[in-house]
């Protein structure tokens, strides 16, 4: 599997447990607010792909950290676009690590395969916008049926999971936040991630973050539908 970077130690990606984070290059979205265009845009990926980390180096690292890490978190940009993802997860599981997958939900067939074969222990899925308006945030034309299928698979799985939305002023409204909730009623956990003004894929992207008070208002909407709602600033 193509691996662009690794964070060797984290206490944040999976709360209260140790993990390393493996990043894969490439994405099927073009979100204007993305902070990592070098790992998304094909013209920039050419440089990234010159310095990929060999799988062998990752597994050698994991052998040395076997008693220090609990989880291997696989994220990206979008891991499910890589055909070797299931094989990579299998090898990690065989080393007795727990596996977390971050995904935008574009590939329900991959998610189903990973769940059916017990190759993943936690899934974090991004919900970019209310259903049928994903394209407004992803900046590509999308068939949104696969995302509904992925949501259903995750909700009905027997593993831990979370859904999350990066909220941006002028893109997300109370109405849109309320509409998102209708698709994941009684989900285990949902995170509102506040947009941070920083370098973006679209250099002209000038939207704003929400205030803490506004985020709390969103959270109150979600508390009507979801077991646990959190805010990430």
Secondary structure, 3 states (H helix, E strand, C coil): CCCCEEEEEECCCCCCCCEEEEECCCCCCCCCCCCCHHHCCHHHHHHHHHHCCCHHHHHHHHHHCCCCCCEEEEECCCHHHCCCHHHHHHHHHHCCCEEEEEECCCCHHHHHHHHHCCCCCEEEEECCCCCCCHHHHHCCCCCCHHHHHHHHHHHCCCCEEEEEEEECECCECHHHHHHHHCCCCCCCEEEEEECCCCCCCCCCCCCCCCCHHHHHHHHHHHCCCCCEEEEEC
